Amino acid sequence: MSITHSVPTTEMQVTSIRLERELKDKLKNLSGHQGYQALIRDILWNYVQQKSGDFTPAIERSQISALFPATAQAEMRCALTGRTIHSQEAIQLGLTAEGVIIPLSVESVST
């Protein structure tokens, strides 16, 4: 579920960030061949797009391995369609093959 921004590193600005050693080690383990700095950029891009309303779904239905009914407790966006889900609305929680739980509108998973 990552967003790919293919910008050469020569066009990026250097930024220093302090991370706990344990967090950095976990990011390194999770990133695999991608590298933890690229993983951090993907995480930040996902966050910015979700909060700014520029959300571009980065998951396909085939990546969802289980669904659970739930009720939204806050406003969020459907991971498949990007549609706004309002607080107290019936939703589905999807479990991806990677073990990530994602919010889904009921309509996005209806067949």
FENHUCOR-V404924 format. One record per pair of residues at least 12 apart in sequence whose ideal C-beta (glycine too) atoms are under 10 Angstrom apart, sorted by the first residue. I is the first residue (numbers start at 1). GAP is how many residues later the second one is. Records with the same first field share a line. If there is no record, write none. Layout:
# FENHUCOR-V404924
I = GAP  GAP
This chain:
# FENHUCOR-V404924
1 = 41  45  56  57  58  59  62  78  95  97  99  101
2 = 32  36  37  39  40  41  43  44  56
3 = 38  39  40  41  42  43  45  46  53  55
4 = 34  37  38  41  54
5 = 33  36  37  40
7 = 34
9 = 28  29
12 = 25  29
17 = 20  23
19 = 17  21
23 = 13
24 = 12  16
27 = 12  13  16
30 = 13  68
42 = 16
45 = 13
46 = 12
49 = 28  33
50 = 26  27  29  32
51 = 26
53 = 24  29  31
54 = 28
55 = 21  22  23  24  26  27  28  29
56 = 26
57 = 20  21  22  23  24  25  26  45  51
58 = 21  22  44
59 = 20  21  35  37  39  41  43  45
60 = 19  20
61 = 19  33  43  47  48  50
62 = 35
63 = 16  17  31  32  33  34  35  37  39
64 = 15  16  28  29  30  31  32  33  36  38  40  44  45
65 = 29  30  31  32  33  34
66 = 26  27  28  29  30  31  35
67 = 24  25  26  27  28  37  39  42
68 = 23  24  25  26  27  33  36
69 = 21  22  23  24  37
70 = 19  20  21  22  23  31  33  34
71 = 16  17  18  19  20
72 = 12  13  14  15  16  17  18  19  21  31  33
73 = 14  15  18
74 = 12  13  14  29
75 = 12  14
76 = 13  15  26  27  28  29
77 = 25  26  27  28
78 = 13  14  16  24  25  26  27  28  29  30  31
79 = 14  15  17  21  22  23  24  25  26  29
80 = 12  14  22  23  24  25  27  28  29
81 = 23  24  26  27  28
82 = 23  26
83 = 21  22  24  25
84 = 21
85 = 18  19  20  21  23
89 = 14  16  17
90 = 15  16
91 = 12  13  14  15  17  18
92 = 12  13  14  15  16  17  18
94 = 14  15
